[in-house]
Structures are given as C-alpha cells and as structure tokens.
Amino acid sequence: MPARVFHPERGENTRLWVSTAKAVCAGCPVREECLEAGMREPRGVWGGLTARERVRLRHERRADVAV
C-alpha cells in the first residue's frame, strides 16, 4: 500500500485518497494504536480519521474529562 494513500499530496483528489485510506483502516487490527499515535499529526489519515476529525475527537475527549 503506498504511503500516499494515507498522506496524499496537496492538490491531489483527497476525497478519493481519504475514502481509500478509511476503507483500509476499517479492517486494520492496529487501528486504535495508529489513531493514538497520530492524534497530534497535522495531516494524513491515522486510525481511520482525518486531521480535522482527530481535532474534533481531542476536543470531545477534553470535554469528557472536564465533566
């Protein structure tokens, strides 16, 4: 699997790459570990989530801890 599936270059059809990466991640046995490793990464798909989705998850986790 080429790394660019998970880290597409700017200007590429990112929707296609993201959907492909997410499909690979869906069946991955180390998905949770990958997600945790990528939580602070600014780009790419880690553990089935995009950078924007990981930011949202970090905020949700902080809100849960605060309660």
N, C-alpha and C positions, 0 to 999 in steps of 0.2 A: 504494500500500500504506500503510495507516495506521500511524503510528509505534507505536501501542499494541499492534500485533501483536508487536513486539519488546520493548516495555516496558509490559506490562499493569498496570493499576491494582490496588492491593491489594483483595482481595475478589472480583475477577473470576475466572472459571473459567480459572485459569492453565494447567492442563493443555492445554486447547483452544488457547490462545494460543501456548504453547510448541511444541506439535506443529505448528501452522501456521507459526510462525517457522522452525523447524528444516527444514520442507519447502521453504520459500523459500530458506534458506541452502544447502541441499544442491546446488542448481544455480547458485549465485552465483559469478561469475568472480573476485570480490574477497573471497572467504570468508576466506582466510588473513590478508589485510591487516586485515580487520574484526576477526578474532579477536585479532590482536596489539594493535589499537587499544583493544579492550575488556577486555584482561586484568586491569586494575585496577578496572574498573567494578563497583560493588556490586550492581547489578540489571540485569535485562534479558537478552536473548539476543544474543550477539555472536559472529559467525563460526560459528553453529550450536551454541554451548554456553551453558548457563545459568550463573549466577554460581557456583553450587556446583560445577559441572563445571569451570569455569575455575580455581577454587581448587585442585581436585584436580590439574589439569594443571600449575599452578605448582609444586605440591609434587613432582610427578613430574619436572619439569624440573630442580628443585634437586637431587633425588636423583641424576639422571643426571650433572649437573655435578660432584657430590661424588665420584663413582666414578672 
